[in-house]
């Protein structure tokens, strides 16, 4: 049985470390990063470095969100809105990937 700790992104909860770490795990768990890690024999130190970089970026976005700094969020969106052929983006609602579909 899984036991979930409830974390809410609100002005009252500024536990950015825990939230950004959880979101980083959400992004990389069961995804293609595991295949890339095996295929290219990426060591654990480099994976940790990638996870830390991602968590730091997420933490920055969360801080902007909590500060309601939409101007800076829009600046980031506009700066990084370049064509990289990601035309078929499908939002993942539940956060689980069907392992049988591979």
N, C-alpha and C positions, 0 to 999 in steps of 0.2 A: 504494500500500500504506500502510495506517495503522500507525503505531508508537505503542503505548500505553505510558505511564509508569504503573507500578503504584503506586497509593496505597491504603493500608489504614488504616481508622480503628481504631487500637489505642492503647493507652496509650503505646506507644513512639513513635508518629507524632502529633505535635501540630502539624502543618503546617496549622493551621486556615484560614489565608488561601487556600491552594491548593485545599483541599477545598471550602470554601464558595463560592469562585469557580467551581469545576467544577460544583457542584450548581446554582448559579444559572444557568449556561449550559445545563445539562441541563433545567432547568425551563422556560426561555424559548426554546430553539432549536426552530425549525420549528413553533412552536405559534401559538395565536391572537394572541399578543403582536405578531407581525409584521403581521398583518392590522389590529390596533388601531392600530399605529404608522402604517401607511399611511392608514387611513381617517380618523384624526383629525389627521394631519400632525404627529405628535409629534416634536419635534426630538431630536437625538442627546444633547444635554445632559440632557434630561429622562429619556431612556431610561437613560443612565448613572446618574442619580440613583436611579431605580427599581431598577436592578441592584445598586447599592451598598447600598441599604436592605435588599433581599432577602438579599444576601450577609452583611450584618451580623446579620440575624435568624438565618440558618442557622448562622453562626459561634457565636452565643450558644447555640443548641440543641446544637451539637456539643460545646461546652465543658461543658454540663450533662451530656451523654452520657458524655464522658470522665471527668468527676468522679463519675459514677454517682449524680447528684443526682436521683433519681426523684421526690422530693417536689416539687421546683420544676417538673419537666416535667409532673407531674400537675396542679399549680396552673395552668400555662399552658393545658393541655388543658381543664380545667374552666372557666377564665375565658373562653376563646374558643369554647366549645362552644355556639354559638347556631345556630338554624335559619336557613340561607340557601338552602334547597331544593337541596342537593347530595346528593340521594338515590341517584343512580346512579353512585357512584364505582367505577371499575374500575382496580385497580392495574396500572400499566404495568410489565411485567417486564423487557423487553429495553431499554427506554429509547429506542427508535426509533419514529417515527411513520411509517406508510405514506403516502408522499406521493401515491400514486395514488388513495387513498380520498377525496380532496377533490373 
